[in-house]
Amino acid sequence: MKDQEEFIEDSRFAQCDKEMRVTMWLFVINILLVGGVSLWIGLNKPAASMSYILGFPAWFFWGGLVGNVIFCILPYFMVKFFYKDMSIEAEDER
Amino acid sequence: MKWDVLIPICLALIVTFAIGIVLHKRLKVKNANFQEDYFIGGRSLGPLVLTFTLLASAASAGTFIGSPGVAYNSGFSWILILLTQVGMGVYILGILGKKFAIVARKINAVTLTDFFKERYQSKAVVLGSSIGIIIFISAYMVAQFVGGARILESITGLPYKTGLMIFGLAVVLYTVYGGFRAVAITDAIQGIIMILGGVLLWIFFFIKTEGFSGLIGQLVTEHPEMVELPGPSGATPLMLFSYFMLFGIAAIGLPHASVRGMTFKNTESMHKSIIYSGLIMALFTIFFATLGPFVKVLYPNLSVPDMALPTLILDIMPGWVAGIVLSAPLAAIMSTVNSMLLVTSASVVKDIYLNYINPKASERKIAKLSYFTTLIIGVGVVLFALTPPDYLQFIVVYAIGGLEATFFAPIVFGLYWKRATTWGAIISMYAGLISYILLGELFPNPFGMQTIVTSTAVSIFLMIAVSYLSKRPSQEVIIKFWGSQRAAANSGNRSIS
């Protein structure tokens, strides 16, 4: 773009954009892990042929409970591996 | 009148708000200016307070009263739908991210409307965002008042309308008197009470009843549809996907939640808060909503489903414990309504009155006007709540969807896409707002998905199409938002020399 040569982009924003994209991937994983697993086990299955774990329908146990427990651990790794500490003040430090 | 329940509730409420005010005064940031301090706590929130204030602003009466009510009749399919909100905090913080916090500091924004004003430089955008806030946040507040009145009804045995009047009056007066100040800190205290309340509730539930395994058999025999998918709440794959949008990623469009993305102190707070918020939202959701279907077995004939959880709590817990557990959602409702009332009246006074009607109003006149606006909106909302719907959760869903359809595209594209133009924002914002209302009235759930997905898609499509068709944003705006400030200073020098 011709306009871009007139200014230097804030050097922190490349990392910010990357973190945004990683978070979008986490959203996809969330859908598959919770929604996907529940629907895969339980969709259109009549109550009579369902199995139960600890008093919950099996699809809810694996997708809703276990799926969410795993999902709650994932942000820890996302932050650890993809997020970086930086100054968030208005001035760009470097 | 159940005094043993009522007294702990009043005490817990008074103590939390007192602690909030005292702590707030002590932690007040020295160098921040008034607006910064008043609206976003001087951009100084640590991880724990940030997490709770973010989640409490998004989940209040809906999570604690509304959802167990729907689950009482619809069963596990609804709980699965509700569990799509677990990632909400992660997405708000992760996607708006550091960029939102940095940009807000660059342009000195303290509200979402400030952000729009600077980014799109258009009165039509400011007006659209005010209209969206006034319509949908008012609807959201109606749901909160219904929830509060339901709790009072279950405890005191007062008729719904009397409870509503007492609760409404208390909240409105508290807001006019106390303002926004201590909200973030009280949110954190209440959040901790809610989690402890959830733990206590499960312990009592397992002692007093046969537990989940004991009750599920009866549920399956009497209401087999409640354990099935899609089930009565219609959780088809497409519907479930819409709810992942609605309660998950599109929550970025909730103005009262996304503004919290400007408040963290540093990236460490933000990182920790991302990790905590998934976990805490999961606990909130699982602790309360999961009991809904089992309440159906224990009390099959409740006439108002929203009373499911309060009924259970009052029945299986000793009075004073029930009082403390019930005080948590009540307090959450109060603090949510409190901040929403102020957001709405600020929108009327600051964004509409000062921009269009009388830009030169005196300080005193503004203060007077703010006071009356807050009072009028508050009373209006209470009047709407006089005829409550069967399930308050459905108003919550409607209001959330409307806010998201209006704000999602302008925020996300304004932040990440340099080419997003003023016209793109105007068209996408109004198209989102109007298509959501019209589709909801005439043709709900097109293509088997929630109205929100269609409206947001329309809004995003128009944002991209119209932006390409209109003139690119001025270099000034690009430099202000994207340029490093040193470079901006340099280019300024160059143009002088």
Interface residues (C-beta under 8 A of the other chain):
Chain A: D3 E6 F7 I8 E9 D10 S11 R12 F13 Q15 C16 D17 E19 M20 V22 T23 M24 L26 F27 N30 I31 V34 G35 S38 L39 G42 L43 N44 K45 P46 A47 A48 M50 Y52 L54 G55 F56 P57 W59 F60 G63 G64 L65 N68 V69 F71 C72 L74 P75 Y76 M78 V79 Y83 K84 D85 M86 S87 I88 E89 A90 E91 D92
Chain B: F76 I79 L80 L83 T84 V86 G87 V90 Y91 G94 I95 G97 K98 K99 A101 I102 R105 K106 G211 F212 S213 G214 L215 I216 V220 P224 E225 V227 E228 L229 P230 P237 L240 F241 F244 G248 I249 F264 N266 T267 E268 H271 I274 I275 G278 L279 A282 I286 Y416 R472 Q475 I478 I479 W482 G483 S484 Q485 R486 A487 A488 S491
